[in-house]
Amino acid sequence: MKIKQLRPLTVLLALLLGLPALATHVRLSTGSSSLRAAKVTTLSGETIEIGEKGTDKFYEFDCAEGEYLITIFNPANDSVYGSIQLAVEGEEQEITTQLLSCQTSDVSVKLGVDYDIPFDRIQIMSQNGEIRKVFPGVVSTKVRDLVYVPIMPYDSYIVCFVPIGDKAGLYGEVIESGTIGRVPSGLFVDFLPLRDITFTIPADASLYVGQKPGNHHYVPFTEFYADSEEEIDGNKEYRFRVSDGAYNYRISRPGDMTMAGLIYSSDFDENGAYTVTVTDEQLSAYSSQYFNHDTEENGQLNYADIYLNINEAGHLRLSEGDSFQIVNLRTWQLTNSTTANYFLEPDYNYTVLNTDFMPDESVVSVDANGLLSAHKAGTAIVQVRYDAIQADAIFGGSVWSAICMGMKMKRASV
């Protein structure tokens, strides 16, 4: 008999005795402040003995590999700054936590009275793109309450400040985002008065208004919905109350070219108002299938394609019950500048075809947002298209062609 693999005796004994097979030596720091202490627990609530902080401001202890909750607190008054869930693995691991403090610049604007920071809208992301599980804390000082968010060096964050009470409806939300260094500075925000955007478009057209969340690229826009809408003389008037920042919009109607644009803070008048009016004639000036691939047009940058989140062959294999989110990007992107990279997206369309190139969603189906769902064994072709779009871009043009691309899908029975 050939022995393919033999585990070390110490591991075998540990398995037989029901003891942890592997232990990790952990060095844990709570950051630069001497006022912070740490408590480490398993997800089931068992406390791990970590000893006292050394002169190098690190705790040193051994524990089994797994997920742990690290809680940061002030031992002088037991104020809890919050907790972060982290994985411990390997023979040795060094962990340094930091705290992101969140507050307003004006100390008279009170947390819980004038504004809120919803914990479910706080997002912390590691350098490799994983969403961290964090549990923020609220700490009271002599002059104000602050929200603290445990975070790791070089993590990215998104934090939302929401006016409430007397300030609700008068001031806009503030969304702060960024990436911290080894020692993060706190967030200090100012609430700005809400502004008004009015869209007047044909009644049979649809309107989308969005905003890029913070300075993040290649993430879904935050969609905004009208505060009011009214039909007037065959048109619809949509009113939005918005805060500071740049907004993007798309006006769409089946068969017509999409009209899109950006609205900047500098576009609002002295009363904080901005108006967009699109007539029936403007919207129907070009077809949604307008085609122009002359490379001399649009500043000699009239190139168009689609990037999809699949392999180069355009093949995707799913099992019954699986789902897959198509992520598609127009290329070239229609951006406002080479640095800000605020891009306008066209309207995307998805169609599932069988191997005879006839519409057929028996193998897989796709919704309007590009979410695929696998149903049974077979092969399908998913056609990804985007409509022609009229939008001013840094490239120098304003009218851009439609395009189409297909991806072949195989679904194996389970």
N, C-alpha and C positions, 0 to 999 in steps of 0.2 A: 504494500500500500504506500502510495506516494503522499507525503505530507506537504501540502501546498503552503500552509502558513501555521506558525506556532506563536501564540500570544506569550508575552513575558509572564513568568510565574507570579510576579507581584500583582499583575492585573488579574490573573485567574483567581488568586486568593481573595482579592478585593471583591470580585464578582460573587464568589462563593459566600463570603461573609456579609454581603449586602452593603459594603462600604463604598464611598466614592472611588471610582477607578482612577481619576485624575484630579489633581489639585493645582490651582494657579496661585502663584505668589503675586499679590496685588500691591502696588504703590498708589495711594489715593491722595490727591490734593484738592482742597476746596477753594483754591485760588489764592490771591495775594493777601486777603484780609485775615488778621489773627482772630477776628470776632466770629469766624465761621467754624462750625464743627459739623461732623458727618455722622449719619446713622445708616447702616447698610442692612437691608432685610431681603429675604427671599420674597417671591411674589405671593407666597402663601402666608407671609407675615412673620416668619421666623427671623429673629435678630442674629446677625453675624458679629462675633466678637472681633473688633478691629483695634483694640488697645488705645493708647494715647498718641497724639500727634508728636512726631519727632522734631528735633531742632531744625531739620530741613523742611518743616511744615508738611510732611507726608505721613499718612498712616501706612503701616505695613502689616499685612495679614495674609493668611492663606484661606482659600475657599474652593469649593468644587466648581467646575465649569457650569455655566447656566446664566439665566436672566436674574438680575438683581435690581432693587429699587434703592437709589442713593438719595437720602433726604438731607438737605442742608439747613442748619438752624443756628441761632445765636445762643450759646450756652449761658450767657448772662441773664437773658430773660425768656429763653425758650421760644422766641419768635421763629416761626418756620418760613424759610424762604421758598420752599417748594421741593419737588422730587423729580428725578430723571431716571428712566429705566434704561439699563445698559447691559450688554452681554459681556460676561467674563469668560475668557477662553485662552488656551495656550499655557505654556509653563510660567511665563511672566507677563504682566500687563501693567502699564502705568496709565492712570486715569487722572485727568485734571478737569475739574468742573469750574465753571464761571457762573456769574449771575448777571442777567440782563434786567436792569431796572427800567420801569416804564412809568412815566409821569408827564404832567403838563408843565409848560414853562411858567405859567401863572399859578402860584401856590393857592390863590383864592378859588381856583376851579377845582372842586372836590370830587374825588373818586366816590362813586355810589350816589352822588347828589347831582352833579353836573355832567358826569360822563361815566362810561363803563368800558372795561376791556374784556370782552367775552373770551373766556378761556377756550371755548370750542373753535374760535377763529384764530388762535395762535398756532402757527406752524413752525416747527424747527426741523431743519433738514441737514443731514451730515454731508461731508464733502463728496461722498460717493452716491448721493441722491436718496438715501434712506430717510424716511420720516421718523423722527424720534418721538417716543412717548414721554411727554413732560407733564408735570402737575404743578402749575404756578402757585405762588403763595402771596398773600396780602400782609404787609408789615406796616404797623402804625408807628409814626414818629411824632414829635411834638407839634409839627406844623401840618402834616398831611399823611395820607395812606398811599403806599406805593405797591405796585404789582412787581414781583420778581419772578423771572423765568430762568430755571436752571438750563445751562447750555454748555456745549463743549467748544474749545477753541476752533475757529475757522468754520463753525456751523453757519448756516444761513437762517434767517428768521423773517416771518411776516407777523406783524402785530397790528390789530385794528383798535382804534380809539373811537368810541361811539357816543355822541352827545345824548344826554337824557334829561328828563325834568324840563326846566324852563328853556334849556338850550336845544332841546329836540325840535326839529323843524325849522330852526333858525341857522344852525351851523351844520357843516357837513362832516362826515366821517373822515378820519385821517388814517391812512394805511401806511405804516412804516415797514420798510424791508431793507435788508442788507446782509453783510457777512462780517462777523466779528473777528478780531485778532486774538492774541494771547490774553490781553486784558481789555474787555469790552467797556465802552463808555455807555452811560445810560441814554435812554430815549427821552427827549424833551420835545413835546409837540405843542403847536398852537392851533386852535380851531378857527377856521375862517368862515365867514358868512356864506350861506348857500347861494347859488346862482341859478338862473333860469335859462333853459334851452327849449326853444319851441320849433318843432318840425311840422311843416304843412306839406302833405304829400297826397297823391291820388288815393281815394278811398280803397281801391282794390289792390294797393301795394302794401308790402310789409316793411317793418322798420326794426333794425337791430342797433342797439347802442351798447358799447362796451368800453372797458378801460384795462390797460395793462396793469397787472398787480405789481406795484413797486417798480423796481428796475429789472425784473426777471424777464428773460427771453425764453421763447419756446415753451410757454405755459399758457393754458387757456385764459382768455380774457375774462374779466369779471363783467357779467351782463347786468345792465340796468333796465328797469321797467318804468314806464311812464307813470307819473303821479296822476295824470288825468288825460283823457282823450275825448274828442268831440268831432262829430261829422258836420261839416259846413260846406254847402254848395258843391257836393260831389268830392270834396277833399276831407281828409282827416287831419286834425290838429292834435299833436302829442306835446305835452308839457312835461319837462323833467326838472327836478330840483337837484342840483349836483354840487359837489364840493370842488376844491381846487384840483388841478391836474389836467392832463390831455385825455380827450375822449375820441373814440372812433365810431363811425356809424356806417350802416349799409342799408340802402333802400332797394328793395327787390320786388319784381313782379314777373310771373311766368311769361317767358317769351321775350322779355326785355333785358337789356344790359343792366347789370347791377351798378348802382351809383354809390360811391363810397367817399369818405373824407375824414379828416381829423379836425378837432376843435381844440384850440389851445387856450390857456388862461388869458393870454393877451388878446384873444378875439372878442372877449366880452366888453360891452360898453360900460359907461360910468355907472349905470344902474345895475350892473351885473346880469345883463341879458344878452342872448345871442339867438338869431333866427336862421333857420335853414328852410328854404322853400324850393320844392321840386314840382314842376308842372307835368301834366300828362305828355305834352310834346317832348319835353326833355327826357323823360323816362323811356319813351318809345322811339327815340332817335336812332338807336342801334338795337340789333337783335341780341338775345342772350347767347346765340351761336356765332356771333361776329368773328370772322377769321381773318387775321393779317399776320403772316409770319415773315414779312419782308424785313430782313435784318438791318436795312438802312433806316427803317422807321424808328420812332421813339428814341432819338438820340443815338442811333446805331446800337442800341441795346435791346432790340425787340426779340428777345429770346424767352421761351416759355417752356416749362416742364412741371412735373409733379414729383416730389420726394415722398416715398411711403416707408413706413416702419416695418418693412419685410426684407427678405434677402434679395440679392441682385437678380436672381432668376424670377422673382415675382411669385414664388410658391409659398403657400402656408398650409400646414397640416394641423387639423383639429380633431378632437374626439367628441363623441356625442355628449351634448350638454355644455361643451366649452363655449366661451365667448372670447372675443378679441376686439380691442378698440383700434380702429384704423386711425393713425395719425398722419395727416397729409399736409404738405407745405408747398405753396407755389414757389417756383424758382424761375427767374429771379424774384425775390421778394420785393413788393412795392413799398419801399421804406421812405421815411421822411428825411433821413440822413444816414451817413455811413457810421456814425458814432452812436446816436440815440437808438437807431434800428427799431423804430416804432413802425411796424409794417401793417398794411391793410390787406385783409384776406378776402378772396372772392367767395361766392356762394358755391359750396360743394354739393354734388349729387352722386348717389350710389345706386347701382342696379345690379342684381344678381342674374346671371345668364347660365343656362345649361350648356352642354357641349355642342348643341345645335344652334347656339347663340340666340336662344329664345328666353325671354324673362321667365324665371323659375326659382322660387324660394323654397323648394322642397328639401334641398340638401342643407343650405344655409340661408339665413335671412339677414337683412341689414336695416337698421333704422335710419332716421334722417340725420343722426349725429355720427354715423359711421360705426356703430357697434354691431359686430357680427355675432350671430348665434348659430351653433351647429346643431342639426336635427337628425340626420341619418347618413349612412355611408354613401359615398358618391364623389363626384367631381363637379365643381362649379367655377364660374368665372365671375369675379366681382369687378364691375366697371366703375372706375372713379373718375368723375369729371368735375370741372369747374366752369362756371359761366363766365362770359366776357364781363369785364369790369371797367368802369370809368373812374379813375382816381389819379390825382396828381402825385407823382413820385419823383424822387431825386434824379432818376434817370433822364428826366426831361420830357416824358410823354404823359398822356392822360387817358388813352383808350387802348385797352389790352385784350388780346384774343382769349377765346374759350379754348379748352384743351381736354383731352380724354386719355386715361390710362387704365389698363386691366391688370388684375392679379388673379392667378390661378390657385384654386383651393382644392385640397384633397381632404376628405374626412374618412377616417378609418373607423370601423365598427369596434366597440369595446367588448 
